[in-house]
Amino acid sequence: MSQSRWHVEHIKEHLHREIAWAISNKVNDPCICDLVTVTDMKLAPDTRNATVYVSVYGDNEQKEKAISALNRAAPFIQRCISPRISLKNFPKLYFKIDSSLERGRHINSLLEQVKDDLV
């Protein structure tokens, strides 16, 4: 792994932890329930943009409200964590739903349905 790629991965891991901390401890929005988990993130190589994937427990309406609230709170989250991370260019945060857990559950349920046919 090259030095710059290692550096971006290190920053990504640190941002992941700090964003999760800020959501849990600093964001005070009733639309963001306690069951929001930062699952992954993609950081641009120049570290100017970061897409943060979150899992939200609830129905589709609750998920949409939570994502909207997180995107509104993104500048606040950036201000909370920027002093904790030393970066030349602090990334602009964009939040998106991570639907991989739901897809995984759906695949598991389909496999359970056809399990008897496979035996």
N, C-alpha and C positions, 0 to 999 in steps of 0.2 A: 504494500500500500504506500503510495507516495506521501510525502510530507504534507502537502496541501490537502490531500483527501483525508488524511488522518486528522488534520486540524479541523476540517469541516465536520467530520464525524464526532470529534470531541466537543465542539461547540454545540452540535445538534443534541447530544446526550445531556449536556449541561442545560440547554434551553428547555428540553423536555421536562426535566426535573423542576426547574424554576417556574415554568408555566403552570404545571400541575399544582405546585405550591401556591402560586398566586390565585388560581381559581378556587382552591380550597380555603385559603386564609384571608384573601383580600377583596375578592369580588363579592359584592353584597347585592345581588339581584335575585328577586324571587323567581324569575323565569329560568334561572340556572339552578337546577335542583342539586341536591347533594350527591346525586348519582351520575356525575359527569366524570369521565375518565379520559385522560390524554393517552391515546393508544399508539400514535406514531406521528412523525412529522417529516416533511421534506424541506430541506434547506437549500436554497440556491447556492451555487458555488461561490458567488460573490457576497453571500450572507445578507443580501438586501431584502429578501423575501422568504417567508417561511409559511408553509401550509401545515396547519396543526389539525390532525385528525382526532376526533373525540368520539367516544361512545356515550350515548345518553340513554338512561333507562326511562322508558315510557313509550307512549304512542307517538305516531308521526307528528301530530300537532305539538306535543311537548318537545319533540326533537327539533322541529323547525323553530319554535320559540327560543329554545336554548341556544341554537346556532346563531340566530339573529341577535340575541342578547350578548353572546360571546364576541361576535364581530363588532357590536357597538362598544363593548368593554375592551376591545383590543388595544386602543391607545393607552388606557389606564393600566392594563396588564404590562404593556411595554414600559411604561414609566416606573412601575413597581419593580420590575426585574432588571432594568438596564443598569442601575448602580451595582447590581450583584454580579454582572458579567461584563468583563472588559472586552469591548469590540469596537473596532473603528467604525463600522457600519452596522448599527443595530437593525435587525430585520423587521419589516412590517409583517404583522401577523394576520393570517387569514385562517378562519376556522371552518372545518367541513366535518360532516358526519362520516364516521367509519362504519360502514355497514357490513364489514367482513364477519362480525360475530353472528349477525342475522343470517347471512348467506351460509355460514358454517352450520348453524342450527337447522336450516332448511335442507341442506344436503344430508345431514345426519338423519333427519326425519324421513327423507326419501329413501335412504339406504335401509332404514328400519322397515319401511313398507315393503321393500323388495327382498329383504333378507331371507324370507322363507322360500322365495323362488330360486335363490342362489344355492340352497342346500341340496 
